[in-house]
């Protein structure tokens, strides 16, 4: 059933047997075998999302690294059970007025439906969705689900299968049913992160790295896209007729010097809101800017790095500050801000407004912080279980997301390099030795083996590049021993982003091979060579920056289809536009150009 009317389908649209319960997929099977006794694969849980169940009596926490869901008593904090249900969980959502949950599995490319008891979790169905799902939402009436998938840049839409979800035990009739329903897939022009339903069924989707918001109204055939001058949209919330979201704002006209950081000129942290009605208007010349209302978090001397989870109450905003290990309570009337301590890297929050309680999941130390909103106090922090001693990669990940390493806690590495990728913004650093020539923030995914580093190739080691960034960009006053080496270990563990063609599984196998010949004959291979499609030299690309510099180290082309701005100054927005100006003096026939673009999109 198509819940949004005649939506355009992609090649990924699938038919699901309605009675499908716990069944393995032949493709991309997670490390947890279906049908085998669930076992925790690691004690590094990495909780990422939390929901309230049973009228606020239970908490269900999705754990990214362990693939498990933990159930806690929402009053005492006691852990009721923990069950491995997938491989790499990315989000969890409750089905309204039930004790049922839907969970996305990033690695298995699945949406998991499960039934939750006080001491048990039972998976009742697994549905394949667009690859790399990162978030899920359920409509207020509990009828419809929407899944946002990162690298495939898609939405998956469908109906909640009531036959199994609305009963503790799936009926034999439902299990034996041969009826089927569709999972609709919609292609997006950006990589999505968050998705949320409004009361009227309108769906809002946020970009994972930049500042675009998409909106899909019931019965519509097209996602309207609005671009805002922001980045790092980490959470969406709907209250009344407004959409609220946490984000950051990086200014390319500012410099990474201490004064610009201190006053919040370089980077600011916000929770902003828009009227839903304004998003429903088609973008156009008559609407050059949306009426954005912003609440600034942090001030000179007391930054608030990396706002993440957002809950909107009748009288206040509740915001997790992932980079500083705090929860901000913001009076919506007087804009007064109260900071409360949480665990390490709080990424999501859920509130029980009636009981005046909030629950924060902390990805960095695998815990949940209980907040008494009435008293404005952190009640306690409950560990989800013991964790082994962190190694270099785990320590490096913690440092990457830690805004306390920067001057006055304004930003972390993640603030510019979103989740290790890129914010698609420009920033004026001393990475090339000068101020006054802002450069595009490069992706750090797949950075291992792509040296030298920096746009001008000035750093011959990754550790040296990181030490320079910590000193001149973040202005870290004191650092733990070995933090640059740990950061390097973490970055070396990050793989390149999968190509859009691979993520969508619809690559024409003939074109990449033909495109490779064009890639070589056009001379692209002279700079972009080897397995990483880069080289160690610097080359005159005949594209000057503001100071006349035009010799640059070529970036890797692995995952280039997942970058929305290209070249050192981000002047082009697509591979097709890139070939108009780079490489210089390039002459291709229409067919050769098509083949080359297809090849690049497959890297």
Secondary structure by P-SEA (a helix, b strand, c coil): cccccccccccccccccccccccccccccccccccccccccccccccccccccccccbbbbbbccccbbbbbcccccccccccccccccccccccccccbbbbbbccccbbbbbcccccccccccccccccccccccccccccbbbbbbccccbbbbbccccccccccccccccccccccccbbbbbbcccccbbbbccccbbbbbbcccbbbbbbcccccbbbbbbccccccccccccccbbbbbbbbbbccccccaaaaaacccccccccccccccccccccccccccbbbbbbccccccccccccbbbbcccbbbbbcccccbbbbbcccccbbbbbbbccccccccccccccbbbbbbccccbbbbbccccccccccccccccccccaaaaaaaaaacccccccccccccccccccccccbbbbcccccccccccccccccccccccccccccccccaaaaaaaaacccccccccccaaaaaaaaaaaaccccccccccccccaaaaaaaaaaaaaaacccccccccccccccccccccccccccccccccccccccccccccccccccccccccccccccccccaaaaaaaaaaaaac
